[in-house]
Structures are given as C-alpha cells and as structure tokens.
C-alpha cells in the first residue's frame, strides 16, 4: 500500500513500537483519525479525564493524537505504565517524538481489542483469509469499545456459535449511529489499508489476562473493559 507522505512518514515508527500488529492497519487508523496530523485534537467532546502537563493536571474532554485516543484511555495508560507516562505536551505535539507516543497508545488499544476478541469469542476465517475477520472486529472494538460491542457479540456467539463482521453488519447496519459507527469505521480503515487485497498474515499473539490488575477499571489490554467514548473526532 502506498500512502500519502504525511501518513507514510509514520511507517518506521509503527514498525518500531508495534511490530506485533499489521503496519498497514495502524496506518489506516492514523489516516482515518487524523490524516497523519500528529498532535491532532478531536473536535467532538467525550468523557473527561485528568492527564498531566507541564503546568499541572489538566481535565481534558477531547480525543488526542494521531490515533485519537480518548482521555480516559490516556489516564488508564498513565496508571498502568507510570514510567511511560503520556503528557498533554506529548499528545498534542507535532514532533516525531510526540507522534511516537501517540502511536504507542493507539497501538495498545488495538492490541487489547485483538486479544479480547481472541480470548472471548470464536472468530472464523472469512473465505479462507486468515485473521481478516478477527482484525475487522477488533477495529470495531477500537472504534466503539468493549462495553458497547459486548452485548452484540455475545448475542451472536450464543445464537450462531461465532461472530463475524458480516453478521454484525447484516443485523445491525446502523450500530452506534449517529455519533459513532463501528461497522463503517472498520470498512473504511480496512478498504484504505488493503484496497480489497489480502488481509494481514501476521500470527496473532494472544495477550493473556493478568491474575492481578491495577488498571482502575479502564484496562488497555485484553479482558480489562476497554472504554471508548461515542465521539472521538
């Protein structure tokens, strides 16, 4: 896939901070969420959280950065990884260093979505394409969160024994509308990233849940209750 220069400039950073995830998928999210604009501040408001800044704690109610991470997930990251704390200055910076931290956070959200879906559900291949269905649903979780997606995925699992994006789209075509639309999000990112070509072939590394967790109810990794607001941009 050939991206515009403002997206392509982040390829090496994605390779570095998220070697376990498909690079084109991360770049697709960057394209969708910020068009490669490091330090982007979302236009829509979302649930606020306090994040650190050089002038002291700031209460923020906008998604931030290349992958538009919401404040509650930023606060969750800071609680989980105090030695890698993300600040207002980093998340609103247009520098490569700022973009790196922004991608690091977004990649953690996607990684957690992939692991959560893998651990919780049966996800068959789509027409023999390994991992395509899994990543498509993980994109929906990235867009709308575990808490919002869980009832629909649980219903499918119970009724037909598996989950798939096709079934979700057929049953609930307007899921999350109008403020958020995980089916459209997944379709747009996937189409832009792969242009109808083959899905990622990377093997999935399942993240096993920790026995003890200090995620304070937010959780950036698998099974920890990832929460996304209904408007990120």
Rosetta blueprint (number, residue, H / E / L):
1 X L
2 X L
3 X L
4 X L
5 X H
6 X H
7 X H
8 X H
9 X L
10 X L
11 X H
12 X H
13 X H
14 X H
15 X H
16 X H
17 X H
18 X L
19 X L
20 X L
21 X L
22 X L
23 X H
24 X H
25 X H
26 X H
27 X H
28 X H
29 X H
30 X H
31 X H
32 X H
33 X H
34 X H
35 X L
36 X L
37 X L
38 X L
39 X L
40 X L
41 X E
42 X E
43 X E
44 X E
45 X E
46 X E
47 X E
48 X E
49 X E
50 X E
51 X E
52 X L
53 X L
54 X L
55 X L
56 X L
57 X L
58 X E
59 X E
60 X E
61 X E
62 X E
63 X E
64 X E
65 X L
66 X L
67 X L
68 X L
69 X E
70 X L
71 X H
72 X H
73 X H
74 X H
75 X H
76 X H
77 X H
78 X H
79 X H
80 X H
81 X L
82 X H
83 X H
84 X H
85 X L
86 X L
87 X L
88 X H
89 X H
90 X H
91 X H
92 X L
93 X L
94 X L
95 X L
96 X H
97 X H
98 X H
99 X H
100 X H
101 X H
102 X H
103 X H
104 X H
105 X H
106 X H
107 X H
108 X H
109 X H
110 X H
111 X H
112 X H
113 X H
114 X H
115 X H
116 X H
117 X H
118 X H
119 X H
120 X H
121 X L
122 X L
123 X L
124 X L
125 X L
126 X E
127 X L
128 X L
129 X E
130 X L
131 X L
132 X H
133 X H
134 X H
135 X H
136 X H
137 X H
138 X H
139 X H
140 X H
141 X H
142 X H
143 X H
144 X H
145 X L
146 X H
147 X H
148 X H
149 X H
150 X H
151 X H
152 X H
153 X H
154 X H
155 X H
156 X H
157 X H
158 X H
159 X H
160 X H
161 X L
162 X L
163 X L
164 X L
165 X H
166 X H
167 X H
168 X H
169 X H
170 X H
171 X H
172 X L
173 X L
174 X L
175 X L
176 X L
177 X L
178 X L
179 X L
180 X L
181 X L
182 X H
183 X H
184 X H
185 X H
186 X H
187 X H
188 X H
189 X H
190 X H
191 X H
192 X H
193 X H
194 X H
195 X L
196 X L
197 X L
198 X L
199 X L
200 X L
201 X L
202 X L
203 X L
204 X L
205 X L
206 X L
207 X L
208 X L
209 X L
210 X L
211 X L
212 X L
213 X L
214 X L
215 X L
216 X L
217 X L
218 X L
219 X L
220 X L
221 X L
222 X L
223 X L
224 X L
225 X L
226 X L
227 X L
228 X L
229 X L
230 X L
231 X L
232 X L
233 X L
